[in-house]
Amino acid sequence: MQFTYDATMFRNVFEHEFTYINGFMRNVSRFAERPAMLSPLTGRRWTYRALNADVNRFAHALQADGIGKNDVVMYMLLNS
């Protein structure tokens, strides 16, 4: 994959396995009580710990409905 910037330094500093989930779990571990996400419509805020818990609940609900590895799930978010 071609990047518009050199990601080598980022990889060397943060993760040897350059994946979204590794970066997120790193933030959950290091910054558990810091803000991770804000809903501009409701004003609700999630810390990394709370966001991780909600994401895990959602993943388990998908699994309970039979969604598995390599299945496609579509979602739509507000473009603000």
Sine and cosine of phi, psi and omega as CSV:
sin_phi,cos_phi,sin_psi,cos_psi,sin_omega,cos_omega
0.00,0.00,0.70,-0.71,0.01,-1.00
-1.00,-0.06,0.75,-0.66,0.03,-1.00
-0.97,-0.24,0.44,-0.90,0.07,-1.00
-0.99,0.12,-0.04,1.00,0.06,-1.00
-0.61,-0.79,0.24,-0.97,0.01,-1.00
-1.00,0.08,0.94,-0.34,-0.05,-1.00
-1.00,0.06,0.03,1.00,-0.07,-1.00
-0.85,0.53,-0.74,0.67,-0.04,-1.00
-0.89,0.46,-0.68,0.74,0.03,-1.00
-0.86,0.51,-0.73,0.68,0.01,-1.00
-0.87,0.49,-0.70,0.72,-0.04,-1.00
-0.91,0.41,-0.59,0.81,-0.05,-1.00
-0.99,0.17,-0.71,0.71,-0.18,-0.98
-0.99,-0.16,-0.78,0.62,-0.14,-0.99
-0.56,-0.83,0.66,-0.75,0.14,-0.99
-1.00,0.09,-0.50,0.87,0.13,-0.99
-0.98,-0.22,0.98,-0.21,-0.16,-0.99
-0.99,0.15,0.98,0.18,0.00,-1.00
-0.78,-0.62,0.38,-0.93,0.02,-1.00
-0.88,0.47,-0.73,0.68,-0.07,-1.00
-0.90,0.44,-0.62,0.79,0.04,-1.00
-0.90,0.44,-0.66,0.75,0.03,-1.00
-0.91,0.42,-0.67,0.74,0.02,-1.00
-0.90,0.43,-0.74,0.67,-0.02,-1.00
-0.91,0.42,-0.53,0.85,0.10,-1.00
-0.88,0.48,-0.70,0.72,0.01,-1.00
-0.92,0.38,-0.61,0.79,0.06,-1.00
-0.87,0.50,-0.67,0.74,-0.02,-1.00
-0.93,0.36,-0.70,0.71,-0.10,-0.99
-1.00,0.09,-0.56,0.83,-0.17,-0.99
-0.81,-0.59,0.64,0.76,-0.16,-0.99
-0.77,0.64,-0.65,0.76,-0.08,-1.00
-0.99,-0.16,0.12,0.99,0.03,-1.00
-1.00,0.01,0.38,-0.92,0.00,-1.00
-0.89,0.46,0.71,-0.71,0.03,-1.00
-0.91,-0.41,-0.57,0.82,-0.09,-1.00
-0.41,-0.91,0.50,-0.87,0.01,-1.00
-0.71,-0.71,0.71,-0.71,0.12,-0.99
-1.00,-0.05,0.92,-0.39,-0.02,-1.00
-0.92,0.38,-0.41,0.91,-0.01,-1.00
-0.97,0.25,-0.65,0.76,-0.08,-1.00
-0.96,-0.28,-0.31,0.95,-0.07,-1.00
0.99,0.15,0.03,1.00,0.00,-1.00
-0.92,0.38,0.64,-0.77,0.02,-1.00
-0.85,-0.52,0.59,-0.81,0.07,-1.00
-0.87,-0.49,0.70,-0.71,0.23,-0.97
-0.99,0.15,0.19,-0.98,0.06,-1.00
-0.87,0.49,-0.62,0.79,0.01,-1.00
-0.90,0.44,-0.72,0.69,-0.01,-1.00
-0.92,0.39,-0.65,0.76,0.03,-1.00
-0.89,0.45,-0.67,0.74,0.04,-1.00
-0.87,0.49,-0.68,0.74,0.01,-1.00
-0.90,0.44,-0.69,0.72,0.01,-1.00
-0.91,0.41,-0.66,0.75,0.03,-1.00
-0.89,0.46,-0.66,0.75,0.03,-1.00
-0.91,0.42,-0.64,0.77,0.06,-1.00
-0.88,0.47,-0.68,0.74,0.01,-1.00
-0.90,0.43,-0.70,0.72,0.02,-1.00
-0.88,0.48,-0.66,0.75,0.03,-1.00
-0.92,0.39,-0.58,0.82,0.06,-1.00
-0.91,0.42,-0.65,0.76,0.06,-1.00
-0.88,0.47,-0.70,0.71,0.03,-1.00
-0.87,0.49,-0.66,0.75,0.00,-1.00
-0.89,0.45,-0.46,0.89,0.04,-1.00
-1.00,0.03,0.10,0.99,0.07,-1.00
1.00,-0.05,0.08,1.00,0.05,-1.00
-0.97,0.25,0.72,-0.69,-0.04,-1.00
-0.68,-0.73,-0.12,-0.99,-0.01,-1.00
-0.83,0.55,0.69,-0.72,0.01,-1.00
0.97,0.26,0.01,1.00,0.14,-0.99
-0.97,0.23,0.51,-0.86,-0.01,-1.00
-0.99,-0.13,0.77,-0.64,0.06,-1.00
-0.83,-0.55,0.78,-0.63,-0.01,-1.00
-0.96,-0.29,0.59,-0.80,0.09,-1.00
-0.60,-0.80,0.35,-0.94,0.00,-1.00
-0.74,-0.67,0.74,-0.67,0.00,-1.00
-0.89,-0.45,0.38,-0.93,0.07,-1.00
-0.91,0.41,0.74,-0.68,0.08,-1.00
-0.99,-0.11,0.97,-0.22,-0.06,-1.00
-0.98,-0.19,0.00,0.00,0.00,0.00
